Amino acid sequence: MSQTRVTIRIRLAHVSDANALAVLSAQLGYPADEDVMRARLACVRGERIGEVFVAVDSQDHVLGWTHVVSRVQLEEAPFAELAGLVVDESARSNGVGRALLEAAEGWAREQGIACLRVRSNVVRDRAHRFYLREGYSERKRQVVFIKTL
Ligand SMILES: CC(C)(COP(=O)(O)OP(=O)(O)OC[C@H]1O[C@@H](n2cnc3c(N)ncnc32)[C@H](O)[C@@H]1OP(=O)(O)O)[C@@H](O)C(=O)NCCC(=O)NCCS
């Protein structure tokens, strides 16, 4: 793991982290309450939909989380994708994001996957600088269509 200004440990998310995951999900722009987050984490684990890692401080307080998934699509080789990455507003610029990204990349390598992809809203300038600095390059810009069913 890279050197950081605060002591950071990366571990798998526990069900007991549900409230912290929910609080940080709101900071990401996706509000969810603790019960919803607990159910989603159980689904991720039960269905093996990738992995969820948390970064914690020396007191095991959650500083950030990432959810990484593997994707198999007909038109291209399997790849991994960051379904979410967020660091607590009070903990940013300390290398927490980098540590979580390294955990996601490590998980992908363990699955035999050679490529990690992230889709990031065009308004997230700071996150884009972060990914560029971490060795990612911009592939394309997309438009997302959605229909409520
Ligand atoms: C993008 C995000 C995850 C980055 O997390 P982070 O913990 O701040 O990331 P890092 O600390 O690893 O790197 C970011 C900054 O810290 C600095 N930094 C990185 N490692 C460092 C270290 N060891 N020591 C000192 N500074 C460091 C970098 O220069 C960088 O600066 P800048 O981004 O202000 O230019 C975080 O900003 C975030 O949660 N944003 C809101 C949600 C979001 O946009 N998520 C991405 C969705 S696609």
Ligand as a Chemical Component Dictionary entry (heavy atoms), coordinates in Angstrom:
data_LIG
# 
_chem_comp.id                   LIG 
_chem_comp.type                 NON-POLYMER 
_chem_comp.pdbx_formal_charge   0 
_chem_comp.three_letter_code    LIG 
# 
loop_
_chem_comp_atom.comp_id 
_chem_comp_atom.atom_id 
_chem_comp_atom.alt_atom_id 
_chem_comp_atom.type_symbol 
_chem_comp_atom.charge 
_chem_comp_atom.model_Cartn_x 
_chem_comp_atom.model_Cartn_y 
_chem_comp_atom.model_Cartn_z 
_chem_comp_atom.pdbx_ordinal 
LIG C1  C1  C 0 -12.165 11.165 -5.688 1  
LIG C2  C2  C 0 -11.916 10.763 -4.231 2  
LIG C3  C3  C 0 -12.406 9.353  -4.023 3  
LIG C4  C4  C 0 -10.416 10.821 -3.982 4  
LIG O1  O1  O 0 -10.188 10.416 -2.648 5  
LIG P1  P1  P 0 -8.958  11.020 -1.768 6  
LIG O2  O2  O 0 -8.847  10.195 -0.554 7  
LIG O3  O3  O 0 -9.107  12.485 -1.608 8  
LIG O4  O4  O 0 -7.769  10.671 -2.770 9  
LIG P2  P2  P 0 -6.208  10.763 -2.474 10 
LIG O5  O5  O 0 -5.953  11.416 -1.174 11 
LIG O6  O6  O 0 -5.646  9.416  -2.728 12 
LIG O7  O7  O 0 -5.733  11.721 -3.598 13 
LIG C5  C5  C 0 -6.365  12.941 -3.751 14 
LIG C6  C6  C 0 -5.521  14.091 -3.331 15 
LIG O8  O8  O 0 -4.659  13.864 -2.231 16 
LIG C7  C7  C 0 -3.286  14.071 -2.624 17 
LIG N1  N1  N 0 -2.578  12.897 -2.125 18 
LIG C8  C8  C 0 -2.648  11.635 -2.564 19 
LIG N2  N2  N 0 -1.827  10.832 -1.840 20 
LIG C9  C9  C 0 -1.254  11.620 -0.906 21 
LIG C10 C10 C 0 -0.304  11.413 0.141  22 
LIG N3  N3  N 0 0.239   10.207 0.374  23 
LIG N4  N4  N 0 0.037   12.466 0.905  24 
LIG C11 C11 C 0 -0.457  13.678 0.653  25 
LIG N5  N5  N 0 -1.344  13.952 -0.307 26 
LIG C12 C12 C 0 -1.723  12.943 -1.077 27 
LIG C13 C13 C 0 -3.232  14.178 -4.105 28 
LIG O9  O9  O 0 -2.302  15.147 -4.544 29 
LIG C14 C14 C 0 -4.668  14.578 -4.458 30 
LIG O10 O10 O 0 -4.832  15.950 -4.529 31 
LIG P3  P3  P 0 -6.037  16.647 -5.326 32 
LIG O11 O11 O 0 -7.011  15.569 -5.743 33 
LIG O12 O12 O 0 -6.630  17.603 -4.350 34 
LIG O13 O13 O 0 -5.428  17.317 -6.499 35 
LIG C15 C15 C 0 -12.593 11.745 -3.254 36 
LIG O14 O14 O 0 -12.240 13.046 -3.614 37 
LIG C16 C16 C 0 -14.109 11.646 -3.199 38 
LIG O15 O15 O 0 -14.670 10.841 -2.463 39 
LIG N6  N6  N 0 -14.807 12.489 -3.990 40 
LIG C17 C17 C 0 -16.280 12.543 -3.964 41 
LIG C18 C18 C 0 -16.913 11.317 -4.556 42 
LIG C19 C19 C 0 -16.398 11.037 -5.952 43 
LIG O16 O16 O 0 -16.314 11.897 -6.820 44 
LIG N7  N7  N 0 -16.082 9.751  -6.188 45 
LIG C20 C20 C 0 -15.637 9.270  -7.470 46 
LIG C21 C21 C 0 -16.812 8.798  -8.250 47 
LIG S1  S1  S 0 -16.359 8.288  -9.885 48 
# 
loop_
_chem_comp_bond.comp_id 
_chem_comp_bond.atom_id_1 
_chem_comp_bond.atom_id_2 
_chem_comp_bond.value_order 
_chem_comp_bond.pdbx_ordinal 
LIG C1  C2  SING 1  
LIG C2  C3  SING 2  
LIG C2  C4  SING 3  
LIG C2  C15 SING 4  
LIG C4  O1  SING 5  
LIG O1  P1  SING 6  
LIG P1  O2  DOUB 7  
LIG P1  O3  SING 8  
LIG P1  O4  SING 9  
LIG O4  P2  SING 10 
LIG P2  O5  DOUB 11 
LIG P2  O6  SING 12 
LIG P2  O7  SING 13 
LIG O7  C5  SING 14 
LIG C5  C6  SING 15 
LIG C6  O8  SING 16 
LIG C6  C14 SING 17 
LIG O8  C7  SING 18 
LIG C7  N1  SING 19 
LIG C7  C13 SING 20 
LIG N1  C8  SING 21 
LIG N1  C12 SING 22 
LIG C8  N2  DOUB 23 
LIG N2  C9  SING 24 
LIG C9  C10 SING 25 
LIG C9  C12 DOUB 26 
LIG C10 N3  SING 27 
LIG C10 N4  DOUB 28 
LIG N4  C11 SING 29 
LIG C11 N5  DOUB 30 
LIG N5  C12 SING 31 
LIG C13 O9  SING 32 
LIG C13 C14 SING 33 
LIG C14 O10 SING 34 
LIG O10 P3  SING 35 
LIG P3  O11 DOUB 36 
LIG P3  O12 SING 37 
LIG P3  O13 SING 38 
LIG C15 O14 SING 39 
LIG C15 C16 SING 40 
LIG C16 O15 DOUB 41 
LIG C16 N6  SING 42 
LIG N6  C17 SING 43 
LIG C17 C18 SING 44 
LIG C18 C19 SING 45 
LIG C19 O16 DOUB 46 
LIG C19 N7  SING 47 
LIG N7  C20 SING 48 
LIG C20 C21 SING 49 
LIG C21 S1  SING 50 
# 
